[in-house]
């Protein structure tokens, strides 16, 4: 546990010990949630370069049609929220 101070633009500095403990690195994305009066930060999975995904989901596209940017963004957020829920079920 640590106490941090929020700067004028809402910036927070997460102490190195906590970053190392949860594996956070420069540029990592965090899901920010409000639970009651608490602000909860949850690391999101790293973005995968699109060239690594080429051809991986062709069967899905053939069955359901092409994905839109909005559908992909929604799916990422839904997966992150589901992951957070799994952590709380433990």
TORPA-88349 format. One record per residue (C-alpha): residue in one letter; chain; y, x, z. Coordinates in Angstrom, 2 decimals, padded with zeros to 5 digits. Each point is the difference from the previous one (the first is absolute). Example, Ala and Ser with C-alpha at 12.3 -4.5 7.8 and 13.67 -1.06 7.14 Angstrom:
<balos>
code/unit/Y/X/Z
a/A/-004.50/012.30/007.80 $
s/A/003.44/001.37/-000.66 $
</balos>
This chain:
<balos>
code/unit/Y/X/Z
x/A/000.00/000.00/000.00 $
x/A/003.51/001.18/-000.73 $
x/A/003.57/-001.24/000.18 $
x/A/002.09/000.38/-003.16 $
x/A/003.59/-000.86/-000.83 $
x/A/000.90/-002.02/-003.08 $
x/A/002.83/001.48/-002.09 $
x/A/002.87/-001.95/-001.55 $
x/A/-001.89/-000.84/-003.22 $
x/A/-003.15/-001.06/001.84 $
x/A/-001.69/003.38/-000.40 $
x/A/-002.62/000.98/002.57 $
x/A/-001.55/003.41/000.51 $
x/A/-003.68/-000.24/000.93 $
x/A/-000.90/002.94/002.25 $
x/A/-002.24/002.67/-001.57 $
x/A/-002.78/-000.52/002.54 $
x/A/-000.31/-003.67/-000.99 $
x/A/000.26/000.78/-003.75 $
x/A/-002.81/002.54/000.29 $
x/A/-002.14/-002.27/002.14 $
x/A/000.06/-002.85/-002.53 $
x/A/000.14/002.24/-003.09 $
x/A/003.49/-000.86/-001.24 $
x/A/001.62/002.26/-002.59 $
x/A/003.35/000.18/-001.76 $
x/A/000.29/-002.88/-002.47 $
x/A/-002.70/-002.18/001.61 $
x/A/000.70/-003.73/-000.04 $
x/A/-000.12/-002.19/003.11 $
x/A/-000.41/-003.74/000.33 $
x/A/002.67/-001.31/002.41 $
x/A/-000.92/-003.16/001.91 $
x/A/001.60/-002.02/002.75 $
x/A/-002.40/-001.30/002.66 $
x/A/001.90/-001.97/002.59 $
x/A/002.65/002.44/001.19 $
x/A/-001.86/003.09/-001.26 $
x/A/000.48/001.97/-003.21 $
x/A/-003.36/001.35/-001.19 $
x/A/-000.34/002.78/-002.59 $
x/A/-003.34/000.31/-001.83 $
x/A/-000.75/002.75/-002.56 $
x/A/-000.79/-001.31/-003.49 $
x/A/-002.55/001.65/-002.27 $
x/A/001.50/002.53/-002.41 $
x/A/000.97/-001.09/-003.47 $
x/A/-002.57/000.92/-002.62 $
x/A/001.32/001.43/-003.28 $
x/A/-000.57/-002.55/-002.76 $
x/A/-001.88/002.46/-002.20 $
x/A/-002.73/000.15/002.67 $
x/A/-000.44/-003.78/-000.27 $
x/A/-000.35/-000.11/-003.79 $
x/A/-003.09/-002.03/-000.91 $
x/A/-000.99/-000.60/003.62 $
x/A/000.73/-003.74/-000.04 $
x/A/-000.76/-000.89/-003.62 $
x/A/-002.66/-002.57/000.96 $
x/A/002.49/-001.82/002.24 $
x/A/002.59/-000.04/-002.77 $
x/A/-002.54/-001.40/-002.46 $
x/A/-000.92/-002.74/002.47 $
x/A/003.43/-000.90/001.45 $
x/A/002.52/001.36/-002.50 $
x/A/002.54/002.81/000.42 $
x/A/001.65/000.64/003.37 $
x/A/003.73/-000.24/000.43 $
x/A/002.06/002.43/002.06 $
x/A/000.74/-002.81/002.42 $
x/A/-003.71/-000.84/000.44 $
x/A/-000.81/003.65/000.71 $
x/A/002.86/000.31/002.51 $
x/A/-001.14/-003.21/001.73 $
x/A/-003.59/001.27/000.15 $
x/A/001.12/003.29/001.59 $
x/A/001.98/-001.83/002.68 $
x/A/-002.88/-002.44/000.63 $
x/A/-002.44/002.90/000.38 $
x/A/002.32/001.78/002.43 $
x/A/000.43/-003.14/002.08 $
x/A/-003.78/-000.54/000.02 $
x/A/-000.47/003.61/001.12 $
x/A/002.43/-000.54/002.86 $
x/A/-001.91/-003.13/001.03 $
x/A/-003.29/001.95/000.02 $
x/A/001.53/002.57/002.36 $
x/A/000.97/-002.75/002.43 $
x/A/-003.47/-001.56/-000.10 $
x/A/-001.60/003.18/001.35 $
</balos>
